Amino acid sequence: VVKYLLASGANQSLATEDGFTPLAVALQQGHDRVVAVLLENDTKGKVRLPALHVAAKKDDCKAATLLLQNDHYPDVTMD
């Protein structure tokens, strides 16, 4: 479904009213396959928490590995 939506022109950088992108939501919900598809399409949208922080907070090693393999801002810091 995600691949179809992206192929049909869905904007993967749009965020919810709370500032969460599809990548952030997929990480929070533990949907590793969706995370992988979004990373294949290079989605690095603005998020409230950097994606790697979300994966680390959830102890989601698989998602963290996917993010690091895709150079998804590994050196970002929080204030």
C-alpha contacts under 8 A as a table, 3 or more apart, distances in Angstrom:
res1	aa1	res2	aa2	distance
1	V	4	Y	5.08
1	V	5	L	6.18
2	V	5	L	5.10
2	V	6	L	6.18
2	V	34	V	6.94
2	V	37	V	7.43
3	K	6	L	5.19
3	K	7	A	6.02
3	K	37	V	6.99
4	Y	7	A	5.05
4	Y	8	S	6.06
5	L	8	S	5.03
5	L	9	G	6.49
5	L	10	A	5.36
6	L	9	G	5.18
6	L	10	A	4.84
6	L	11	N	7.20
6	L	12	Q	7.30
7	A	10	A	7.28
11	N	14	L	5.88
12	Q	21	T	7.19
12	Q	22	P	6.28
12	Q	38	L	7.65
12	Q	43	T	6.43
12	Q	45	G	7.63
13	S	21	T	6.06
13	S	22	P	7.29
13	S	43	T	6.56
13	S	44	K	7.30
13	S	45	G	4.78
13	S	46	K	7.31
14	L	21	T	5.95
14	L	22	P	7.58
14	L	45	G	7.53
15	A	18	D	7.45
15	A	19	G	5.07
15	A	20	F	4.91
15	A	21	T	4.31
15	A	22	P	7.12
15	A	46	K	7.61
15	A	47	V	7.65
16	T	19	G	5.09
16	T	20	F	5.20
16	T	21	T	6.53
17	E	20	F	7.53
18	D	48	R	8.00
19	G	46	K	7.41
19	G	47	V	5.77
19	G	48	R	5.80
20	F	23	L	7.87
20	F	24	A	5.67
20	F	25	V	6.42
20	F	46	K	7.67
20	F	47	V	5.30
20	F	48	R	6.38
21	T	24	A	5.21
21	T	25	V	6.34
21	T	45	G	6.38
21	T	46	K	6.91
21	T	47	V	6.04
22	P	25	V	5.11
22	P	26	A	6.03
23	L	26	A	5.11
23	L	27	L	6.15
23	L	34	V	7.87
23	L	35	V	6.04
23	L	38	L	6.52
23	L	43	T	7.22
23	L	44	K	7.95
23	L	45	G	7.95
23	L	51	A	7.31
24	A	27	L	5.10
24	A	28	Q	6.14
24	A	47	V	6.78
24	A	49	L	7.98
24	A	51	A	5.98
24	A	54	V	7.28
25	V	28	Q	5.03
25	V	29	Q	6.09
26	A	29	Q	5.20
26	A	30	G	6.04
26	A	31	H	5.07
26	A	32	D	7.18
26	A	34	V	6.23
26	A	35	V	5.91
27	L	30	G	5.12
27	L	31	H	6.19
27	L	32	D	7.07
27	L	35	V	6.59
27	L	51	A	7.29
27	L	54	V	6.67
27	L	55	A	6.20
27	L	63	A	7.01
28	Q	31	H	7.88
28	Q	54	V	6.75
28	Q	55	A	7.47
28	Q	58	K	7.42
30	G	60	D	7.53
30	G	63	A	7.93
31	H	34	V	5.44
31	H	35	V	6.32
32	D	35	V	4.89
32	D	36	A	6.15
32	D	62	K	7.17
32	D	63	A	5.90
33	R	36	A	5.06
33	R	37	V	6.33
34	V	37	V	5.08
34	V	38	L	6.13
35	V	38	L	5.21
35	V	39	L	6.09
35	V	63	A	7.08
35	V	66	L	7.81
36	A	39	L	5.12
36	A	40	E	6.14
36	A	66	L	6.70
37	V	40	E	5.03
37	V	41	N	6.50
38	L	41	N	5.10
38	L	42	D	6.36
38	L	43	T	5.71
39	L	42	D	4.72
39	L	43	T	5.69
39	L	44	K	7.97
39	L	66	L	8.00
39	L	67	L	7.54
39	L	70	N	6.90
40	E	43	T	7.86
44	K	72	H	7.31
47	V	50	P	6.02
47	V	51	A	7.44
49	L	53	H	6.36
49	L	54	V	6.42
50	P	53	H	5.33
50	P	54	V	6.53
50	P	73	Y	7.90
50	P	76	V	7.34
51	A	54	V	5.08
51	A	55	A	6.34
51	A	67	L	7.67
51	A	72	H	7.72
52	L	55	A	5.12
52	L	56	A	6.12
52	L	64	A	5.92
52	L	67	L	6.54
52	L	68	L	7.91
52	L	72	H	7.40
52	L	73	Y	7.59
52	L	74	P	6.98
53	H	56	A	5.03
53	H	57	K	5.96
54	V	57	K	5.13
54	V	58	K	6.31
55	A	58	K	5.23
55	A	59	D	6.16
55	A	60	D	5.08
55	A	61	C	7.14
55	A	63	A	5.97
55	A	64	A	5.43
56	A	59	D	4.90
56	A	60	D	6.08
56	A	61	C	7.29
56	A	64	A	6.65
57	K	60	D	7.67
60	D	63	A	5.52
60	D	64	A	6.22
61	C	64	A	4.98
61	C	65	T	5.99
62	K	65	T	5.14
62	K	66	L	6.31
63	A	66	L	5.04
63	A	67	L	6.18
64	A	67	L	5.09
64	A	68	L	6.14
65	T	68	L	5.14
65	T	69	Q	6.00
66	L	69	Q	5.15
66	L	70	N	6.30
67	L	70	N	5.18
67	L	71	D	6.32
67	L	72	H	5.13
68	L	71	D	4.98
68	L	72	H	5.82
68	L	73	Y	7.86
68	L	74	P	6.35
69	Q	72	H	7.69
71	D	74	P	6.39
73	Y	76	V	5.64
